[in-house]
Structures are given as C-alpha cells and as structure tokens.
C-alpha cells in the first residue's frame, strides 16, 4: 500500500478533515439546490432561449463546482493514502468509493443528457437528467455524513 504517513504533521489533521468536510458540504449544497430548484426550472425556459440557457448552465455551473470537486477529490484521496489523519480507513475508503460513483454518474449519466439538452429542450433527456441526478444527490449527502464522522473521530 502506498503511504505518505508522516508527510502531513499531526497538528494539521483536523484542518485536512475540516477542508474535506467543507468541500463536500459545498457540493452537497450545490447538488440539492440543482436538484430541487435549478433542474425543475429548466422546463419553464422558452424553447427559443433554451439552447443558450443550457450552455450558460453548463458554463456557470462548471465555474462554481470545478474547484470544490477537485479539492474534494484530492482530499478524499489523501484520506485513503494516509489513514493516520483520521484512524478510520474503512470509512475513508467508503467515502472515496462514493465519490468515485459520483464522478462516474456525472460522466456516464448527467453529462450525456446535458449534451442532448444543449441542442434544445428534449423532454426525455430532461427526465433522465432529473431522475439520474438523484444518485449524485444521495451519494454526496452520504459523503457529507461520512466526512462529519471522520472529523468527529479525531
């Protein structure tokens, strides 16, 4: 097993766990907002404006979620590489696996629907997007719980 134990001073463990929780919490807030507010509002956008609306959604959402997703991924990786940070390797691996599922879901399920919608509103693609996004919503919510448990375990 690859380890970097000792690379991070033990005095910084709590900070790493707090940053991990913060990045995950940002994504939980964004995903619940998107699931309950943003995606449902897509069906009310005028057809003539929908392509531009969808492109703006993709661009603007990328600006909001890009950094937190990368920080979250880096910290989740750090937590499985250096279990001394939290002392709960099984839980860290579970959190990492859930994050991997989020990324797979994004690439395999949501991005293709956004691609279809970028050509104009498509009711079937819209329904697939909203329904499949529940997976990410629940996975990220579970990650938040794991992040809290990891932090409290220190």
N, C-alpha and C positions, 0 to 999 in steps of 0.2 A: 504494500500500500504506500502510495506517495504521501509524504507528510512534510509539513513546514512547521511543525510544532516548535515553538520557541522563537519563531520569526516575529510573532506579534507578542509584545510584552503582556503579561497577565493583567497589568493595570489598564490595558486597552480593551480587554474582553467585553466589558459592559458597553463600551462605545460601539464596538463592532455589532453587538446584538441590538443596540438601540437603532443604529443606522439600518440594519437589516429589517427591523420592525417598521421603521419609518418608510423605507422604500416599498415594502409590501403593503403597508397601510395606504400609501398614496395610490397604489394600483387597485386596492380594494375599493377605495372611494371613487376612483375613475370608473371602474367596471360597473359598480352599482348605479352610478349616475347614467352611464351609457345605456345600461340595460333597462332602466326604469324611466328615463327621460329622453335621452337623445335618440336611441333607435326607434322608440314608438312615435316620435315626432316626424320621422322620415316619411311616413305615409301621408302626411299633410302638405308636403312640399309640392308646389305646382310642377306639372310634368315638364314644362318648358325650362324650368330652372333646376331640375333635379340633377342633371349631369354636373353642373357647376357646383351645386350643393354637395354632392358626393365627393367630388375632387377636393373641395375645401375641407370636408370632414376628414378625409384621408390625410391631407397635408397638416392640418391643425392638430389632429389627434396625435400624429407622429411627433410633433414638436412637444406635446405635453407628456407622452408616455415613453419616449425614446430613452431619456436619461434614467428615469426611475427603473425601467425594465432592465437596463444594462447594469445599474448599480445593484439591483436585487439579485440578478443572475451571478454577478461577481461575488457578492457576499454569501449567497447560498452555496456557491462552490467553495468558498473559503471555509464555511462551516462544516463541510464534509471532509475537507482536506485536513483541518486542524480541530479535531474534536475536543481538545483541551479548552477551547473557547467556551464551550457550553456543557461538556460532560454527558451529552445525550446523543451519541452517534446515530442510533436508530431513528430518532425523531428528526435529526438533521437530514438524514437520507430520505425520509418520507417527505419532508418539505421540499427537498431537491427534486424528487420524483414528481411531486405535484406541479412544481414549476416547469419541469420538462414537459408534462402533459399540457400545461397552459400554452407553451411555445408551439407544441405540435398542433394543438387545436387551432391556434392563431394561423399557422401556416397552411394547415390542411382544410380547415373549415371556414373560418371567417374571411381570410384574405381572398379566396376564390369568389365568395359572394360579393365582397366589395368590388372585385374586378368586374363582375357581371353588372352590378349596380352603377358602375362608372360609365356605362353605355346608356343608362336611362333606368327609370324605375321598372323593376321586374318583381311582381308580387311573390312569385315562388322563391326567388333569390332572397327577397326581403324576409320571408317567413323562415327560410333556412338560416339566415343570419341571426335573427332574433332568437330562434329556438336553440341553435347551436351555441350561442353566446352564454346560455345558462351554464354550460360546462365550465367556461372560464370564470364566470361569476362565483360558482360554488368552489372551484379549485382555489381561486385566490382567497376566498373567505376562509377556507380551511388552512391555507398557508398563514393567514394572519393569526389564527388561533395557535398554530404551531410556533410562530415567531414570539408570541406572548409567553408561551410555556417555556421556550428556550431562554428567554430573558429572565423570567421569574426563577428559573432553576439555578441561576448563577448566584 
